[in-house]
Amino acid sequence: MRTAEWKDYELIDTADGERLERWGDVLLIRPDPQIIWSGEKKDPRWRNADARYRRSNSGGGKWEEYKKVPPVWKITWNGLTFRLKTMGFKHTGIFPEQAVNWKFAMEKIRTAGRPVKVLNLFGYTGAATLCCMKAGAAVTHVDASKGMVQWAKENAEASGIGDKPVRWLVDDCVKFVQREQRRSNTYDGIIMDPPSYGRGPGGEVWKLEEQLHGLVEMCLPILSEEPLFFLLNSYTTGLSPAVMEYLLGLLLQKKFGGAVSSDEIGLPVTNTGLILPCGSTAIWTHSSE
């Protein structure tokens, strides 16, 4: 289990299908289907939360504010600033467990000893993009949502790195990769964090289990002759770390050698000392070090 280290975020407690979390100075309670255990919720902060997301029996849900939550507030990690807000479907605009992968990418870029180009597919609000930019890479950030790309730009400006080399693109990731093949553009690192299900700007349907192999395979020609890494994330329950590792091994090791690893990523729970699994990651790297 690989875990992220935070100061501005804390997973305080988990019980009865819910997380109690601190995001800077804001306390939120959010549902989590993996929290199948019961608990007494002794921590007084359960009763002092600023807002709680409640699911609806008919689908979706809504935030219940117990105190006034700012429309936008900020937290920091490793010198970067992320703008947060309570969104539909319980999200805040960042997945804190991914910090362990941001750190990995930054280290690979900084130790490369050469200019590095990174492609971030399904880039969301840009946390991984910002980390690669800060580490010195020229980044291409692609997401199908215009709103998410704008949010990512705002995070870059808030972090003071808006002038670093980056391309912000609102595009369907599959079509973008196909065009990059035709243009013979290449990248030294690729980060892919695809949704389980989604639609592109033109209504294109994306289903992870059906299209992931094809998309990873499609990325092989746009990797440079000596690529540094390929990082694949998933929150799809049926897609285990071992399956993703096998996929990267079949496709990338065959062509480039190197090494593949995989693991669950998670967040430490302050009140129990346990780790809450939050997703899966598989990584191919150019060397076995």
Contacts in CASP RR format, 6 or more apart in sequence:
PFRMAT RR
TARGET T0000
AUTHOR 0000-0000-0000
METHOD contacts of the structure
MODEL  1
MRTAEWKDYELIDTADGERLERWGDVLLIRPDPQIIWSGEKKDPRWRNAD
ARYRRSNSGGGKWEEYKKVPPVWKITWNGLTFRLKTMGFKHTGIFPEQAV
NWKFAMEKIRTAGRPVKVLNLFGYTGAATLCCMKAGAAVTHVDASKGMVQ
WAKENAEASGIGDKPVRWLVDDCVKFVQREQRRSNTYDGIIMDPPSYGRG
PGGEVWKLEEQLHGLVEMCLPILSEEPLFFLLNSYTTGLSPAVMEYLLGL
LLQKKFGGAVSSDEIGLPVTNTGLILPCGSTAIWTHSSE
1 263 0 8 1.000
1 264 0 8 1.000
1 265 0 8 1.000
1 266 0 8 1.000
1 275 0 8 1.000
1 277 0 8 1.000
2 100 0 8 1.000
2 263 0 8 1.000
2 264 0 8 1.000
2 265 0 8 1.000
2 266 0 8 1.000
2 281 0 8 1.000
3 97 0 8 1.000
3 100 0 8 1.000
3 265 0 8 1.000
3 266 0 8 1.000
3 267 0 8 1.000
3 268 0 8 1.000
3 275 0 8 1.000
4 96 0 8 1.000
4 97 0 8 1.000
4 98 0 8 1.000
4 99 0 8 1.000
4 100 0 8 1.000
4 103 0 8 1.000
4 265 0 8 1.000
4 266 0 8 1.000
4 267 0 8 1.000
5 99 0 8 1.000
5 100 0 8 1.000
6 77 0 8 1.000
6 96 0 8 1.000
6 99 0 8 1.000
7 76 0 8 1.000
7 77 0 8 1.000
8 23 0 8 1.000
8 24 0 8 1.000
8 75 0 8 1.000
8 76 0 8 1.000
8 77 0 8 1.000
9 21 0 8 1.000
9 22 0 8 1.000
9 23 0 8 1.000
9 24 0 8 1.000
9 75 0 8 1.000
9 77 0 8 1.000
9 96 0 8 1.000
10 21 0 8 1.000
10 22 0 8 1.000
10 270 0 8 1.000
11 19 0 8 1.000
11 20 0 8 1.000
11 21 0 8 1.000
11 96 0 8 1.000
11 267 0 8 1.000
11 268 0 8 1.000
11 269 0 8 1.000
11 270 0 8 1.000
11 276 0 8 1.000
12 20 0 8 1.000
12 21 0 8 1.000
12 22 0 8 1.000
12 27 0 8 1.000
12 43 0 8 1.000
12 45 0 8 1.000
12 269 0 8 1.000
12 270 0 8 1.000
12 271 0 8 1.000
13 19 0 8 1.000
13 20 0 8 1.000
13 41 0 8 1.000
13 43 0 8 1.000
13 45 0 8 1.000
13 46 0 8 1.000
13 269 0 8 1.000
13 270 0 8 1.000
13 271 0 8 1.000
13 272 0 8 1.000
14 20 0 8 1.000
14 32 0 8 1.000
14 35 0 8 1.000
14 37 0 8 1.000
14 269 0 8 1.000
14 272 0 8 1.000
14 276 0 8 1.000
15 35 0 8 1.000
15 37 0 8 1.000
15 38 0 8 1.000
15 39 0 8 1.000
15 40 0 8 1.000
15 41 0 8 1.000
16 35 0 8 1.000
16 37 0 8 1.000
16 38 0 8 1.000
16 39 0 8 1.000
16 41 0 8 1.000
17 31 0 8 1.000
17 32 0 8 1.000
17 33 0 8 1.000
17 35 0 8 1.000
17 36 0 8 1.000
18 29 0 8 1.000
18 30 0 8 1.000
18 31 0 8 1.000
18 32 0 8 1.000
18 35 0 8 1.000
18 52 0 8 1.000
19 29 0 8 1.000
19 30 0 8 1.000
19 31 0 8 1.000
19 32 0 8 1.000
19 35 0 8 1.000
19 276 0 8 1.000
20 27 0 8 1.000
20 28 0 8 1.000
20 29 0 8 1.000
20 41 0 8 1.000
20 43 0 8 1.000
20 45 0 8 1.000
20 46 0 8 1.000
20 49 0 8 1.000
21 27 0 8 1.000
21 28 0 8 1.000
21 29 0 8 1.000
21 30 0 8 1.000
22 45 0 8 1.000
23 73 0 8 1.000
23 75 0 8 1.000
23 84 0 8 1.000
23 92 0 8 1.000
24 73 0 8 1.000
24 75 0 8 1.000
25 73 0 8 1.000
26 50 0 8 1.000
26 51 0 8 1.000
26 69 0 8 1.000
26 70 0 8 1.000
26 73 0 8 1.000
26 84 0 8 1.000
27 45 0 8 1.000
27 48 0 8 1.000
27 49 0 8 1.000
27 50 0 8 1.000
28 49 0 8 1.000
28 50 0 8 1.000
28 51 0 8 1.000
28 52 0 8 1.000
28 53 0 8 1.000
28 86 0 8 1.000
28 92 0 8 1.000
29 46 0 8 1.000
29 49 0 8 1.000
29 51 0 8 1.000
29 52 0 8 1.000
29 53 0 8 1.000
30 52 0 8 1.000
30 53 0 8 1.000
30 90 0 8 1.000
31 53 0 8 1.000
31 54 0 8 1.000
31 55 0 8 1.000
31 90 0 8 1.000
32 276 0 8 1.000
34 276 0 8 1.000
34 277 0 8 1.000
35 276 0 8 1.000
43 271 0 8 1.000
49 66 0 8 1.000
50 65 0 8 1.000
50 66 0 8 1.000
50 67 0 8 1.000
50 68 0 8 1.000
50 69 0 8 1.000
51 63 0 8 1.000
51 64 0 8 1.000
51 65 0 8 1.000
51 66 0 8 1.000
51 67 0 8 1.000
51 69 0 8 1.000
51 86 0 8 1.000
52 63 0 8 1.000
52 64 0 8 1.000
52 66 0 8 1.000
53 61 0 8 1.000
53 62 0 8 1.000
53 63 0 8 1.000
53 64 0 8 1.000
53 86 0 8 1.000
53 90 0 8 1.000
54 61 0 8 1.000
54 62 0 8 1.000
54 63 0 8 1.000
54 64 0 8 1.000
55 61 0 8 1.000
56 62 0 8 1.000
60 88 0 8 1.000
60 89 0 8 1.000
61 88 0 8 1.000
61 89 0 8 1.000
61 90 0 8 1.000
62 88 0 8 1.000
63 69 0 8 1.000
63 86 0 8 1.000
63 88 0 8 1.000
69 86 0 8 1.000
71 85 0 8 1.000
72 83 0 8 1.000
72 84 0 8 1.000
72 85 0 8 1.000
73 83 0 8 1.000
73 84 0 8 1.000
73 85 0 8 1.000
74 81 0 8 1.000
74 82 0 8 1.000
74 83 0 8 1.000
74 84 0 8 1.000
74 158 0 8 1.000
75 81 0 8 1.000
75 82 0 8 1.000
75 84 0 8 1.000
75 94 0 8 1.000
76 82 0 8 1.000
77 99 0 8 1.000
77 102 0 8 1.000
78 99 0 8 1.000
78 102 0 8 1.000
78 103 0 8 1.000
78 106 0 8 1.000
78 131 0 8 1.000
78 134 0 8 1.000
79 134 0 8 1.000
79 159 0 8 1.000
80 127 0 8 1.000
80 130 0 8 1.000
80 131 0 8 1.000
80 134 0 8 1.000
80 155 0 8 1.000
80 159 0 8 1.000
80 161 0 8 1.000
81 155 0 8 1.000
81 158 0 8 1.000
81 159 0 8 1.000
81 160 0 8 1.000
82 93 0 8 1.000
82 94 0 8 1.000
82 125 0 8 1.000
82 127 0 8 1.000
82 130 0 8 1.000
82 155 0 8 1.000
82 158 0 8 1.000
82 159 0 8 1.000
83 125 0 8 1.000
83 151 0 8 1.000
83 154 0 8 1.000
83 155 0 8 1.000
83 158 0 8 1.000
84 92 0 8 1.000
84 93 0 8 1.000
84 94 0 8 1.000
85 92 0 8 1.000
85 93 0 8 1.000
86 92 0 8 1.000
87 93 0 8 1.000
93 124 0 8 1.000
93 125 0 8 1.000
93 151 0 8 1.000
94 125 0 8 1.000
94 127 0 8 1.000
95 127 0 8 1.000
95 278 0 8 1.000
96 267 0 8 1.000
97 265 0 8 1.000
97 266 0 8 1.000
97 267 0 8 1.000
97 278 0 8 1.000
97 279 0 8 1.000
98 127 0 8 1.000
98 128 0 8 1.000
98 193 0 8 1.000
98 233 0 8 1.000
98 265 0 8 1.000
100 265 0 8 1.000
100 266 0 8 1.000
101 128 0 8 1.000
101 191 0 8 1.000
101 231 0 8 1.000
101 233 0 8 1.000
101 265 0 8 1.000
101 281 0 8 1.000
101 283 0 8 1.000
102 127 0 8 1.000
102 128 0 8 1.000
102 131 0 8 1.000
103 131 0 8 1.000
104 229 0 8 1.000
104 231 0 8 1.000
104 283 0 8 1.000
105 118 0 8 1.000
105 128 0 8 1.000
105 131 0 8 1.000
105 132 0 8 1.000
105 135 0 8 1.000
105 191 0 8 1.000
105 229 0 8 1.000
105 231 0 8 1.000
106 131 0 8 1.000
106 132 0 8 1.000
106 134 0 8 1.000
106 135 0 8 1.000
107 135 0 8 1.000
108 189 0 8 1.000
108 228 0 8 1.000
108 229 0 8 1.000
108 285 0 8 1.000
109 116 0 8 1.000
109 118 0 8 1.000
109 132 0 8 1.000
109 135 0 8 1.000
109 136 0 8 1.000
109 137 0 8 1.000
109 228 0 8 1.000
110 135 0 8 1.000
110 136 0 8 1.000
112 188 0 8 1.000
112 228 0 8 1.000
115 138 0 8 1.000
116 132 0 8 1.000
116 136 0 8 1.000
116 137 0 8 1.000
116 138 0 8 1.000
116 188 0 8 1.000
116 189 0 8 1.000
116 228 0 8 1.000
117 137 0 8 1.000
117 138 0 8 1.000
117 139 0 8 1.000
117 140 0 8 1.000
117 186 0 8 1.000
117 187 0 8 1.000
117 188 0 8 1.000
117 189 0 8 1.000
117 224 0 8 1.000
118 132 0 8 1.000
118 137 0 8 1.000
118 138 0 8 1.000
118 139 0 8 1.000
118 140 0 8 1.000
118 187 0 8 1.000
118 188 0 8 1.000
118 189 0 8 1.000
118 190 0 8 1.000
118 191 0 8 1.000
119 139 0 8 1.000
119 140 0 8 1.000
119 142 0 8 1.000
119 180 0 8 1.000
119 187 0 8 1.000
119 189 0 8 1.000
119 190 0 8 1.000
119 191 0 8 1.000
119 222 0 8 1.000
120 126 0 8 1.000
120 128 0 8 1.000
120 129 0 8 1.000
120 132 0 8 1.000
120 139 0 8 1.000
120 140 0 8 1.000
120 141 0 8 1.000
120 142 0 8 1.000
120 190 0 8 1.000
120 191 0 8 1.000
120 193 0 8 1.000
121 142 0 8 1.000
121 173 0 8 1.000
121 176 0 8 1.000
121 177 0 8 1.000
121 190 0 8 1.000
121 191 0 8 1.000
121 192 0 8 1.000
121 193 0 8 1.000
121 194 0 8 1.000
121 215 0 8 1.000
122 142 0 8 1.000
122 143 0 8 1.000
122 144 0 8 1.000
122 173 0 8 1.000
122 192 0 8 1.000
122 193 0 8 1.000
122 194 0 8 1.000
122 195 0 8 1.000
123 129 0 8 1.000
123 141 0 8 1.000
123 142 0 8 1.000
123 143 0 8 1.000
123 148 0 8 1.000
123 152 0 8 1.000
123 191 0 8 1.000
123 193 0 8 1.000
124 143 0 8 1.000
124 148 0 8 1.000
124 152 0 8 1.000
124 193 0 8 1.000
125 148 0 8 1.000
125 151 0 8 1.000
125 152 0 8 1.000
125 155 0 8 1.000
126 141 0 8 1.000
126 148 0 8 1.000
126 151 0 8 1.000
126 152 0 8 1.000
126 155 0 8 1.000
126 156 0 8 1.000
127 155 0 8 1.000
128 191 0 8 1.000
128 193 0 8 1.000
129 139 0 8 1.000
129 141 0 8 1.000
129 152 0 8 1.000
129 156 0 8 1.000
129 166 0 8 1.000
130 152 0 8 1.000
130 155 0 8 1.000
130 156 0 8 1.000
130 159 0 8 1.000
130 161 0 8 1.000
132 139 0 8 1.000
132 191 0 8 1.000
133 139 0 8 1.000
133 156 0 8 1.000
133 161 0 8 1.000
133 162 0 8 1.000
133 164 0 8 1.000
133 165 0 8 1.000
133 166 0 8 1.000
134 159 0 8 1.000
134 161 0 8 1.000
134 164 0 8 1.000
136 164 0 8 1.000
137 188 0 8 1.000
138 165 0 8 1.000
138 166 0 8 1.000
139 165 0 8 1.000
139 166 0 8 1.000
139 167 0 8 1.000
140 166 0 8 1.000
140 167 0 8 1.000
140 169 0 8 1.000
140 187 0 8 1.000
141 149 0 8 1.000
141 152 0 8 1.000
141 166 0 8 1.000
141 167 0 8 1.000
141 168 0 8 1.000
141 169 0 8 1.000
142 169 0 8 1.000
142 171 0 8 1.000
142 173 0 8 1.000
142 176 0 8 1.000
143 149 0 8 1.000
143 152 0 8 1.000
143 169 0 8 1.000
143 170 0 8 1.000
143 171 0 8 1.000
143 173 0 8 1.000
144 170 0 8 1.000
144 171 0 8 1.000
144 172 0 8 1.000
144 173 0 8 1.000
144 198 0 8 1.000
144 199 0 8 1.000
144 200 0 8 1.000
144 201 0 8 1.000
144 204 0 8 1.000
145 170 0 8 1.000
146 170 0 8 1.000
146 201 0 8 1.000
149 168 0 8 1.000
149 169 0 8 1.000
149 170 0 8 1.000
152 168 0 8 1.000
153 162 0 8 1.000
153 168 0 8 1.000
156 162 0 8 1.000
156 164 0 8 1.000
156 166 0 8 1.000
169 176 0 8 1.000
170 201 0 8 1.000
171 201 0 8 1.000
172 200 0 8 1.000
172 201 0 8 1.000
172 202 0 8 1.000
172 204 0 8 1.000
173 194 0 8 1.000
173 206 0 8 1.000
173 215 0 8 1.000
174 204 0 8 1.000
174 206 0 8 1.000
174 211 0 8 1.000
174 215 0 8 1.000
174 218 0 8 1.000
175 204 0 8 1.000
177 215 0 8 1.000
177 218 0 8 1.000
177 219 0 8 1.000
177 222 0 8 1.000
178 218 0 8 1.000
180 222 0 8 1.000
181 218 0 8 1.000
181 221 0 8 1.000
181 222 0 8 1.000
185 222 0 8 1.000
186 222 0 8 1.000
186 223 0 8 1.000
186 224 0 8 1.000
186 225 0 8 1.000
187 222 0 8 1.000
187 223 0 8 1.000
187 224 0 8 1.000
187 227 0 8 1.000
188 223 0 8 1.000
188 224 0 8 1.000
188 226 0 8 1.000
188 227 0 8 1.000
188 228 0 8 1.000
189 223 0 8 1.000
189 224 0 8 1.000
189 227 0 8 1.000
189 228 0 8 1.000
189 229 0 8 1.000
189 230 0 8 1.000
189 231 0 8 1.000
190 219 0 8 1.000
190 222 0 8 1.000
190 223 0 8 1.000
190 227 0 8 1.000
190 229 0 8 1.000
190 230 0 8 1.000
190 231 0 8 1.000
191 231 0 8 1.000
191 233 0 8 1.000
192 215 0 8 1.000
192 216 0 8 1.000
192 219 0 8 1.000
192 230 0 8 1.000
192 231 0 8 1.000
192 232 0 8 1.000
192 233 0 8 1.000
193 233 0 8 1.000
194 206 0 8 1.000
194 208 0 8 1.000
194 212 0 8 1.000
194 215 0 8 1.000
194 233 0 8 1.000
194 234 0 8 1.000
195 206 0 8 1.000
195 208 0 8 1.000
195 235 0 8 1.000
196 207 0 8 1.000
196 208 0 8 1.000
196 234 0 8 1.000
196 235 0 8 1.000
196 236 0 8 1.000
197 205 0 8 1.000
197 206 0 8 1.000
197 207 0 8 1.000
197 208 0 8 1.000
198 205 0 8 1.000
198 206 0 8 1.000
198 207 0 8 1.000
199 205 0 8 1.000
199 206 0 8 1.000
200 206 0 8 1.000
208 234 0 8 1.000
208 236 0 8 1.000
208 239 0 8 1.000
209 236 0 8 1.000
209 238 0 8 1.000
209 239 0 8 1.000
212 239 0 8 1.000
212 247 0 8 1.000
213 247 0 8 1.000
213 251 0 8 1.000
216 230 0 8 1.000
216 232 0 8 1.000
216 247 0 8 1.000
216 248 0 8 1.000
216 251 0 8 1.000
217 251 0 8 1.000
219 230 0 8 1.000
220 251 0 8 1.000
220 252 0 8 1.000
220 255 0 8 1.000
223 230 0 8 1.000
223 256 0 8 1.000
226 286 0 8 1.000
227 256 0 8 1.000
227 286 0 8 1.000
228 285 0 8 1.000
228 286 0 8 1.000
229 283 0 8 1.000
229 284 0 8 1.000
229 285 0 8 1.000
229 286 0 8 1.000
230 248 0 8 1.000
230 252 0 8 1.000
230 283 0 8 1.000
230 284 0 8 1.000
231 281 0 8 1.000
231 282 0 8 1.000
231 283 0 8 1.000
232 244 0 8 1.000
232 247 0 8 1.000
232 248 0 8 1.000
232 281 0 8 1.000
232 282 0 8 1.000
232 283 0 8 1.000
233 279 0 8 1.000
233 280 0 8 1.000
233 281 0 8 1.000
234 244 0 8 1.000
234 279 0 8 1.000
234 280 0 8 1.000
234 281 0 8 1.000
235 278 0 8 1.000
235 279 0 8 1.000
235 280 0 8 1.000
239 280 0 8 1.000
240 280 0 8 1.000
241 262 0 8 1.000
241 263 0 8 1.000
241 264 0 8 1.000
241 280 0 8 1.000
241 281 0 8 1.000
241 282 0 8 1.000
242 262 0 8 1.000
244 262 0 8 1.000
244 280 0 8 1.000
244 281 0 8 1.000
244 282 0 8 1.000
245 260 0 8 1.000
245 261 0 8 1.000
245 262 0 8 1.000
245 282 0 8 1.000
247 282 0 8 1.000
248 260 0 8 1.000
248 282 0 8 1.000
248 283 0 8 1.000
248 284 0 8 1.000
249 260 0 8 1.000
249 284 0 8 1.000
252 258 0 8 1.000
252 260 0 8 1.000
252 284 0 8 1.000
253 259 0 8 1.000
253 260 0 8 1.000
253 284 0 8 1.000
256 284 0 8 1.000
256 286 0 8 1.000
257 286 0 8 1.000
258 284 0 8 1.000
258 285 0 8 1.000
258 286 0 8 1.000
258 287 0 8 1.000
258 288 0 8 1.000
259 284 0 8 1.000
259 285 0 8 1.000
259 287 0 8 1.000
259 288 0 8 1.000
260 282 0 8 1.000
260 283 0 8 1.000
260 284 0 8 1.000
260 285 0 8 1.000
261 282 0 8 1.000
261 283 0 8 1.000
261 285 0 8 1.000
262 280 0 8 1.000
262 281 0 8 1.000
262 282 0 8 1.000
262 283 0 8 1.000
263 280 0 8 1.000
263 281 0 8 1.000
264 277 0 8 1.000
264 278 0 8 1.000
264 279 0 8 1.000
264 280 0 8 1.000
264 281 0 8 1.000
265 277 0 8 1.000
265 278 0 8 1.000
265 279 0 8 1.000
265 280 0 8 1.000
265 281 0 8 1.000
266 275 0 8 1.000
266 276 0 8 1.000
266 277 0 8 1.000
266 278 0 8 1.000
266 279 0 8 1.000
267 275 0 8 1.000
267 276 0 8 1.000
267 278 0 8 1.000
268 274 0 8 1.000
268 275 0 8 1.000
268 276 0 8 1.000
269 275 0 8 1.000
269 276 0 8 1.000
END
